[in-house]
Amino acid sequence: MPIKPTRIPYLLFDLGGTLLYFDSDWPQTIRLFCQRLEDRLTAWGYTFPVGQIAAELFGRNQDHHQKPDPEHRELATADLVTEVLAHHNIQLSPSRLRLALAAMYTVSQAHWWPEEDAALTLRELRSEGYRLGLVSNAGDTLDVHALVQKAGLRSYFDFILVSASLGLSKPHPAIYQRALAHWDALPHQAAMIGDTPLADMDGAREFGIHPIWITRRAPQGQQPSQPPAAVIQTLAELPPLLRTWNPLP
């Protein structure tokens, strides 16, 4: 049985599947995401076989997510796009690459929404003195910031750490180490709240952080390798749970 922690002043949150949910078909959305790159290139006057760049980008994206790197290296979307375009002898300036990425991410951003209890829970936790950080596995840092801003959640977090900016993703210990360094905190002083058994639960435990598994949108058929410190179905259950660990004065 997991040992109940004694004092947890620092809370790390996952983003997608934890604070936000996706309301559409993911593969279809990614196909449109890739098509948006071709649309932008066409508008800039580039010529290429219609559909080929989008198909290559979709295939590379699927490979990256279905065959995770054993060393948990994060491939930024900007690098992925640059690699695919290089096969067609297309090189975008940094400003045009950023414009292309912004156009592409509008496709997926339209389908991410905050859980109805997200803001209320974060507000309650902040009012009780907890320090909150966000740690997200994602291919583009600006996209994550845009999603958090759209959801109205930015003000609750001391920092936002995105795997694309570090080049490593959860469950790599370096991403947890970087997160705790923002507070100069020790692992046993923190809890990780997330939906993914490997990245969030097992990764946090291996680093000494207390894992709290939120199962509302957890991947079906997957389980953490060991029981987490706690299991909740919704975010609203988190403040009462933490009060049993950290009684209010």
Sequence and secondary structure as in RCSB ss.txt:
>XXXX:A:sequence
MPIKPTRIPYLLFDLGGTLLYFDSDWPQTIRLFCQRLEDRLTAWGYTFPVGQIAAELFGRNQDHHQKPDPEHREL
ATADLVTEVLAHHNIQLSPSRLRLALAAMYTVSQAHWWPEEDAALTLRELRSEGYRLGLVSNAGDTLDVHALVQK
AGLRSYFDFILVSASLGLSKPHPAIYQRALAHWDALPHQAAMIGDTPLADMDGAREFGIHPIWITRRAPQGQQPS
QPPAAVIQTLAELPPLLRTWNPLP
>XXXX:A:secstr
     S   EEEE  BTTTEEE S HHHHHHHHHHHHHHHHHHTT    TTHHHHHHHHHHHHHHHS  TT B  
 HHHHHHHHHHTTT    HHHHHHHHHHHHHHHHTTEEE TTHHHHHHHHHHTT EEEEEE  S HHHHHHHHHH
TT GGG SEEEEHHHHTB TTSHHHHHHHHHTTT  GGGEEEEES IIIIIIHHHHHT EEEEE TT  TT   S
S  SEEESSGGGHHHHHHHHS   
